[in-house]
């Protein structure tokens, strides 16, 4: 993981990190307030020696005194403490420790207890008790050289004013640090176990093709999260996809494309409809075919009758001209799915389907809204006879294994993937500022703010007009001539409408 990846991980998971740190602080505060308080007091004594062979303060004297340190918790010492304090041994609750202070001739006795008075009594009593025990042992030993070691009490303990444990500030710091570490561990584990396509996913390695465009996450009403500025961003996203498709091939012109995805509910039908609209807005005669004969949606998206369509044309029941329906958008036509046939895959892979696409490509830019790749073989069959495939991937929804599996199926029929359309890309949040997000849109807000104001002005002008639209009357739909080319003059008489291309991305 690079430094940039770590920064991105922090930006994406900052909420998790904040929650983890707050949880750590709460745990630290709970420990600081609820843990039993411990008070510590210390008393010191001087190591002295008497006799000719051992000099007071020498290393030998200190070493001999250190041998008595473990006796601090012995029964005789506790008995001496009880005698000095006048308390029972069972009442002397606390801990005792002793050590020879390094580099000195001092011995230090430390006592810990739940109250300052108890710690004070334990420390002083333990020092005097240890002195008495050492003197008794030295008297009984009767060293032949006549040397004796004794401890002279030097500094009595002082009652502590504050508990040594728990340390509230230290507990809070350790709790916050522990929470931060736990938060990053959770984010790293989630990143390692995440199997969905994210903004940092290498699309080229996954699908084998680059990104044609990024479509923002749109609301159910058709607008990008409910604002006209976001609606303008969504429209610009599809214009970028349109430009990418025009320059996606250097060997030949792309006239027939298929829009599909790995699974359902990833927005491929709405992407196909919005892409058809922007192609028509550019003056390109466009036709969208509902190739999803199992779960058709194109007719419903354009509010058209879908009872007669592709199924009837391929079965020879109706001619092509009878199945083509104009829409409210200039230069945009639709062939609905028609009735649900018993054999959709065989019908889509038939010679009649190939003849239909060959005939339509002479007069239209053809977009086939195909079923998802993984559930059925329909998309693979259509992908083999079109010029290219626009593969829709839903950010945060499509699994990487599913996208790779769909690519493998398309590769088996030698379908040509023109590029990937990233759908449901968040406009805000940590995902939008890195990778394939919309950070550059926010840096150029003035363009979209102006577009939003223009849209509002047009809407107000249209509502104030006496007959619903200001200016020239609404032109009728162009005549349906799918075989014969329409002259440029006829096309120029049809002024494109300014209807929004956004109808949502969720199927």
N, C-alpha and C positions, 0 to 999 in steps of 0.2 A: 504494500500500500504506500503510495506516494504522499507527500505533504498535502498536495491538492486534494487527494482522495480523503485524507483525514479531515481537512477543512470542510469538504462537502458532507462528509458523514456527520460532522458537528452541526452544520447548518440544517441538515435534514432532520436530525434527532434532538434539536435543542430543547424541545418540550420534554422529551424523555429525560434528558440530562437535568433539567431544572427540577422535575419531579423527584428524580433520584437524589439530588443534593438536598432538597427540602426534607425528604424522608430521612436522609442521614442526619440532618440537623435535629429533627424531631427525636430520633433515637439517641443522639448524643445528649440532647437536653433532658430527655427522660432519665438517662443514666446519671447525669449530673445532679438531678434533683431527687431521684428516688434511691440511688445507691447508698448503702450505709456509710456514714462519715467516719473517717479514720484520722486520729490525731497522733502526732509523733513528737516524742521528747527525747533528748540525748543528754547523757552525763559523761564526763571524761575523768580519767585518772592518770597519774604519772607513774611510770614503771621505775622502781628504784631497786637497787641491789646493795647488799651488805656483805662484806668479806673482802679478801685480798685477791682472789683469782678472777672475779667478775667485776668489771667497772660499770657503774650506773650509766645507762644510755648506750652501752656497747651493743653490738649486733648479737652477742651471745645472750645478753640480758633480755633483749627484745624477743629473741627466738624462744627463750624459756617462758616468757610471759605469754607469747602466742599459743603455747601448748595448753594454757588454761582457758583460752577463749571458748571452746566447746562446752565448758561447764556452766555457761550462762543459763542454759535451760535445764540444769540438773535439779534434782529434788532438794539438795541442801541449799542451793541459792533461793529457790522458791520458798523454802521454809524460813530462810533469813529475811526475805522480803515480807512475809506474813508477820514475823515477829516485830520488824521495824515499823510497819504500817498499822499493825494491830488488826489486820483483816484476816479472814479465812483464806486458805489457798484457793478454794473454789471461787471466791469472789474476785480473785486477781485475773480477770479475763483480759487477754491481750497477747501481743507477741513480743519476744525479746531477741535481740541479736547483739553480738559484740565483735569487735575487730581491733587489730592494732593499726593505728593510722599510719599509712605508708610514709617512710622518710622521717618518722618522729619517734619519740619514746612515750607516746600517749596511747592509751587504750580507751575506746569509745563504746559505750553501752547505749543502745537505741531501744526504746519501748514504743509500742503502738497500741492504741486502745480506742474505744468508742467515745471517750470523754477526755477533755484536757487534764482533769484532775487525776484520772486513773493512769494516764500516760506519764504524768509527772511523778506519781508515787512509784510506778513500776520502774522508771529509769533510775531514780535515786536509790530505791531499795535494792535494785539489781546490782548497781555499782558497789554499794556497801556490802551486800551479800557475797558478791564475787570476791571482794577484798578479804572478807572473813574466811571464805573457803580456801583461798590461796594461802593465807597465813597459816591456817590449820594444817594444810598439806605440807607446807614448807617446814613447819615445826616438827611434824611427824617424820619427815624424810631424814633429817639429821645428816646433811651432806658431809662427807669426811673432810672436805676442804673448808668447811665453815662458811660457805656463801649461802645467802638466802635472797629470794626475789619477793618483793611485795608491791602492792598497788596503793598509791596514796591518792585518795579522792581529791580532785583538783577543781572541777567546775560542776556544781550541781545543775540538774535539769531545770528548765524554765517552762512554765505552763504554756502550751501553744495557743495562740490566739485564733488561728484559722486551721481548718482541716487540711491535711496534705492530700487526701483523696476523698471523694473524686474531685478532679480539677475541671471545673465547668468549661473554661475556655479551651482547654486541651480536648475535652470530650466533644465539644462542638466542632473544633477543627478536624479531629479524626473522623467524626461522623460525616461531615461534608466531604472530606477526601474519600472516605469509603463509599459514600453514595455516588460520587463522580466516577470512581473506578467501576462500580457496579453498573452505572448507566452506560459507560463506554463498552463494558463487556456485553451488555444486552444488545447494544446497537451492532457490535461486531458479529455477535451470534445471529442476530436477525438478518444481517446482510449476507452472512455465509449461508444461511438456510433459505433465503428469499429466492424463489424460483420464478418470479414474475419479471416481465420486462420493465425495466426502470429507465430513468433518463441517462444513467451511466452505463447502460448495457451497450455492448459493441454490436450494433445492428448489422454492420457489414459482415462481421464474422458469423453472426447468427443466421442471417437470411442469404448472405452472399450478394447483397446489393445495397446501394446507398439509400439515403432518406430523401424522398421527393418533397416532403413537407410535413409540418406539424400542425395538427388541427386542435384547437383548444377545447377544453371540456365545456360543452354547451348545456344550457338549461333545457328543461322539457318544453318550454315555450318556443324554442328555436333560437334564442339569443344566447350569447356567451356570458353566462353568469349574470344576465339581466341588465346590462348596461349597453348603451349605443356605442360607446368606445370599444368595448369588447366585441360587439357585433362587427365593427369595422375591422378589428384584428382578425376575426374569424374569416371575413371575406377576403382579406389580404392573404391569409394562409392558403386558401383554395386557389387564388391567382398564382401564387408561387408554385403550387402543384401543377397547375395548367402549364406554366412556363417550363417546369421540369419535364413534363411529358412531351412537349414539343421538341425539346432538345435531348430526349432520352435515346435517340437512335441516330447514328451517322450513316448507316448503310441504306436505310430506306425510310419512307414516311410511315409513321404510326397512325393508323386510321381506326383500328378496332382494338379496344382494350377490355380486359376483364377486371372487375373489382371484386376481390374476395378477401377472406380472413381465415384464420385457423379454426375458430369456433363461432357459434352464434352469439348474438348480443355484444358484439365488438364494434358495432356502428358501421359496417360496410355498406348497408343500403342507404343510409343517410349521407355517407361520404360520396357514394356514387351519384345520388340525386343532386347534392350541392356542387359536385364537380361538373355535372352536366349543365347546370345553370350558368356557371362561370364560363364554360366553353361557349354556350349560346350567347352570353353577354358580349363576348369578343367578336361576334358576327359569324361564328362558325356554326353551320347547320348541324345540329347535334340530335342524336336519337339515343334514348336509353331503353334497353331491352331487359325485361324482367326474366332473367334466366333461372331464377329460383322457383322452379315449378312445384316445389313441395310446400314452401312457406312464402308465398309472394307478398311483396310489400310496396312495389313501385306504384301501382295504381292507387293504393291508399295514400301514399305520400303526396301524390300529385292530385288527389281528389278526383280520380277518373274512374270510369267503369272498367273493371278488370275481367268481365265475363268472357270477352273475346280477345284473343291475343296470340302469343307464340305457339301454344299447343295446337290451335286451329290452323295456323299457317303451316307448321311443319307437317301436320297430318293431311294437308291439302283441302281442308274444309272451306277456307276463305282465302282470297288473294291477299297479297301483302298490303295493298292500298287500303283495304277494309280494316286492317288491324292497326294501322298507324293512326294515333290520336294526337292532335295538337294540344299544347298546354297554354296556360296563361302567359308564359314567357315566350318572347319572340325567338324564333330559330330553334326552338326546343320541342321535340316530339317524343312520344312514348309508344312502345309496344308492350302491353301488359302480358302477364303470364297466361291468361285464359284459364280454361279448365284444368284440373289436376289430372294428368295422364297416369296410367298404371305403370309406365316404363319411362320415367324422366331421363335417366342416364342414356338409354338407347336413343331417345328422341333428340337429346342435345348433341350426341355424337354422330348423328345421321348425316347423310349427304345433303339432305334438305337444309339442314342448319348451315352447312358450309356454303351452299348456294345463296342462302338468305344473307349471310354476312358479306359475301362477295358482291351481291347486288346493292346492299345498303351502303357499303363503303365508298361507292362511286359518288354518292350525293350527301353522305352524312359522316360526321365523326361518331363512331359507334361505341357506346359504353354498355357492357353486359354486366348486369348485377347478378353475379353467380352465387350459388350456395357456398357455405364454408367448406374448406378442404377436408377436414378430418372426419366429419360425420358421414358424408356420402362422397361418391366418386364423380359427381356432376361437374364440380369445378375443375378437376383434372382433365375431364373429357373436353370441356370448353377451352381450357388453357392450351390445349394442343393445337387449336385451330384459330386462335386470335393472334394479333401482332405482339401483344405483351400483356403482362399481368401487373396490376397495381395492388400490392399486398397491404392490407390494413392490419395494424397491430395496436391494440388498446393498451396504453401505458398503465401499469399497475393492475392489469387484469389478465392479459395474455401471458401464459406461462412460457418460459423459454423452451422447454422440451416440446410443447405443442407447436410453437412457431417453427422449431427445427424439423419436427415431423411433417408439418405442412410443406415446408420447403423441399423435403426429400420426396414427397409425393409428386410435387410439381416438376422436380428434376427428372423423375422417372418417365414422364411423358414429354420431356424436353420443352416444357413451357418456359417462356422467357420472362423473367421477373424484371420489370422496368425499374422498380424501386419500391420503397416501403413508405407508407403513409402512417405516421404516428398519430393515433387518435386519442382523444380524452387527455390531452396534455394540460396540466394545471397552469392557469395564467398567473397564479400567485403562489407564494410559499417557497420553500427551499428548492423544490424540483425545478422551478421556473428560472432560477438564476445560474444554472450550470448545465452543460451538455446541450440538450435539444430544447431548452426552455425558451421563455419569452422575455428574457432580460433585456434583449436589444429593443423589443417593442416599448418597454417602459422608458428606455433612454430616448425614444423618439415620440414621446407622447403627443407633441404638437400636431403631428400629421393625423393622428387618430382622433384627437380632440376636435380638430377642424372638421374632419369627416363626420363626427357625431353631430356637431352643430349644423352642418349642411343637411344631414338627414332629418333633424328636428325641424329645420326651416321648411324643407320640402313637405314634410308631413303636415305642418300647420297650414301651408299654402293649399295643400290638397283638401284639407278639411274645410277651409274657408271658401273653396270654389263652389258655385251653385249646383253643378252637376257632378261633383265628386272628384274631377280632375281638371286642373287649370290648363290652359293652352289648347292645343289641337285635340280633336276628338280621339278616342281610343281606337287604334286600328284593329281590324278584325284579324283572326288567325290566318296565316298564310295558307294557300292551297297546298294540299298534300300531294307532292309529286316526287315519290321516292326514287324513280328510275331516271326521269329526265332531269337534267341539271337546270336549276333556276338561274336566270340571268342576273348579272350583278345589279342591274337597275331595279329588278324586282326586289332583290334583297335590300337595296338602299332605301326603298320606300317603307320598309319595316323598321321603324326606330325601336331599338331594344328598350324594354321596360326596366325600370329601376327597382324591380321587386327584389327583396332580400333573398340571398342565396342560402341563408341559414335556416334550416328546419330541424336542427338537433342532430345528434349523432348516435342516439341509442335506438336500436331496433325495438 
